[in-house]
Amino acid sequence: MDAWVRFSAQSQARERLCRAAQYACSLLGHALQKHGASPELQKQIRQLESHLSLGRKLLRLGNSADALESAKRAVHLSDVVLRFCITVSHLNRALYFACDNVLWAGKSGLAPRVDQEKWAQRSFRYYLFSLIMNLSRDAYEIRLLMEQESSACSRRLKGSGGGAPGGIENAGPGGPGTPGGGLPHLALKLQLRVLLLARILRGHPPLLLDVVRNACDLFIPLDKLGLWRCGPGTVGLCGLVSSILSILTLICPWLRLKP
């Protein structure tokens, strides 16, 4: 199992390059169609996209084993929320890759009787569940960091003898207890929260990249499952951005969110 996981890891860069090229073709095909390019050129782009998709499925053969190993490691995390989100995400990824392997067998002619539409729907469903777990984990990480930052700010203010900024904690002039002051108070509180979120994401690039990558990937299964039709242009752009960010985490491992 460990030997196969090491071999699978070596093919990740090639698979992600193929993924970037595939979604670049999707975006290019949409742009060509929109600008009235020749049907022959559009057909060639679609064929190239199809070949890249099939090549990616070949490179992902056996990735279920890698996902299961990751799930086994995540079970031992001390944080209950992280343990749940990461383990369930990896288990869904394992099922997604398993369905993807069946699809590859059907498209390559090894199993011509495979219902490709049914297995494609299954694979995208598991992919969607995995992304939801990933985004839940990101939201939990952001919440922890915001609480830590708020506590640190409170300690600094108490140490310097200052009060809560802008009367957020203590109702004063213009606070919630003052007639007409509730809405400005909430607006100020929301603004401070947004600024705090922006500061946290700016100070934690791995978390920022993970949020953007998962958010971009989310559009793909939503479109394929018919839950939210985005169109090939949006899917191609989101897939390309996500692929570039994934390649970036391979080039710079410190940008990968851990655990």
N, C-alpha and C positions, 0 to 999 in steps of 0.2 A: 504493500500500500504506500509506504513512504517513498519508494523508488518511483512509483507512478506519479505521485504528487510532485516530486522534483522534476520529472519529465514534463508534466502538464504546465508547471510554472515557466519552463523555458519557451513554451509556445504562446504564452500570454501576449507578448509584444507583437508577434506576427498576427495573432487574432485581432488585436486592437487596431493595428494598422489596416487590416482588411475591413474592419468595422468602419473606420473613418472613411476609407475609400468608398465603401458601399453607400453610406449616407451622403457622401459628397456627390455620388452619382444620382442619388434620389433628388437631392436639391438641384443639381444641374439639369436633370430631366424635367423637373417642374419649371425651371426658368426657361428652358428651350421651348417647352410646350406653350408657356405664357407668351413668349415672343414670336411664336409662329415659325419655329425651325422646321426643317424638312422632316417628313415622317421617317425617312431612312435613318437619319441621325438619331432621332428619338428612340427608334427601335434598337439601335446599337447600344445606346446608353442603358436602356432597360435590360438588354441581354448581359451587359457587363455587370450591372447591379445584381442580376440573378446569379451569375457565376461567382461573384464575390460572396454572396449570401451562402451559396452551397459550400464554398471553400471555408468559410467561417464555421459552418456546422461540422466539417471534417476536423478542423483544428480544435473544436470543443468536445470531441469524442473522449469520454472518460472524465470530463470535468465534474461529473456527479460525485466521483470519489473524492476529489479535492474539496467540494462543498461539504460533504459529510465529515471529512477530517476537520474542517474549520468549525463545523457545528459541535463536534466532540470537544474541541478545545474551548469553545465558548461556554459550554456547560459548567466549566470550573470557575467562571468569573464570579467575583464576590458580590458585585452589585446586582441585585435581583432584576431591576428593569433592563439593564444592559444585557444580562444573561438571557432574559426572555426575548428581547428584540433581535439580538444578534443570532441566537440559536434558531429561532423561527425563520429569520431571513435566510440563513444558510440552508435550512431544510427545504424551503421553497425553491431556492436556487438549484438544489440537487434534483428536485422534481422537474423543474424547468429544463435543466440540461438533459434529463432522461427523456422527456417528451421531444426535445430537440434532436436527440439521437435517433428516435423513431422516425421523425420527419426526414432526417438525412437518409435513412435507409429507404424511405419511400421515394424521395426525389432522385436518388442515385440509381433506382431500379432494382435494388436488392430485395425490397419488399413492395412490389407494385400494388398490392391490394390494400395498403395502408390508406385509411381515410385521412388525407393530409389536412383538410379543413378542420376536422374534429381535433386532431392532435395539435394543430397550430393554435386553436382556441384554448386548449388546455395549457399549452406552454406559456401563452401570453397571460393567462389567468394566474399561474404560479409566479410569473415574472412581476405582475402587478402586486401580488401579496408581498413579495420580497422587497419591492421598492417602498411599499407602505411601511413595512417594518424598519427599513433603513431611515426613512424620513422621521418616523417616531423616535428612533434612537437619536437622530440629529436634534430633534426638538427637546428631548430629555437632556442632552449635553448642553444645549443652549440655556435651558432653564437652570441647570446647576451652576453654570458660569455666571449667569445674571444674578443669582442669589449670592454667590460668593463676592461678586463685584459690589452689590448693594450693601452687603455686610461690611466689606472693607471700607466703603465710603462712609457708612455710619460711624465706624470706629474712628476714622480720621476726623470726622466732624466733631465727635465727642471729645477727642483728644485736643482739638484746637479750640474747643469751647463754643463752636458754632452750632446753629440750629439746622433743621432740615431745609434744603434749598427750595425757595419759591413757595413755602408754606404747604408743601405736599402732605407732610405727615400731620401737621397741626393746623386745624382750621383757623384761619385768621381772616383779615379783610379780603374779601373776594373768594373765601373758601366755600365748601359745600353748604355751610350753615347760613351763609349770607344770601338773601334773595337775589337771583340773577347771577350768582357767582359759581353755581355748580358746573355749568358747561365750560367756562374758561379753566376751571380747576381740572376737569377731566382732560381737556385738550392739552394743558400743560403737562399733566401726568403722562399722557400718551406720547407726547413729544419727547419727554425725558426717557421713556422706555425705548422708543425707536433709536434715540441717540446712543443709549446703552447697548442695544442690540448691534448697532453698526460698529461701535467700538470693540465689542467682543469678537465679532466676526473678522474685523480688521486685524485684531491681535492674535487670531487663531486661524491661519491660512488653511490648515488641513480640514478644519470643520467647515469653513466657507466653501472650499472646493467640493467637499462631499455633499453639502446642501445643494449647490448649483448642479452638480452632476446628477444627483438623484431626482431633482426637480425636472431637469431636462429629459431624463430617461422616462419619467412618468407619462409624458405625452405619447410615447410609442405604444404601450399596451392599451392606454385609453382609446387611442384611435383604432388600433387593430381589433379591439373587442367591441367597437361601436358605442362605447360609453360616452365619448366626446370626440366627434369628428374634427380633426385639426387640419387635415389636408396633407398631401405629400410634401409640400414645401416646408411647413412647420415641423413635420416629423423628420425630414432630412436635415433641417437646421439644428434641431435639438439633438438628434443623434450625432451629428458632426461635432457639436460643441462638447457633448458628453464624452465622445471618443478622444478628442484632443486632451481633455482634462484627465482621462484615464491614462493616456500615454504619458502625460506630465508626471503623474504619480509613480510611473515606472522609472522615468528618468531621474526624478528627485524623490527617493523613498520617504524623506522626511515630510513630504506633503500628504502622505497616506494617513488617514485617520486611524488611530489605534485606541483600544484593542480591535 
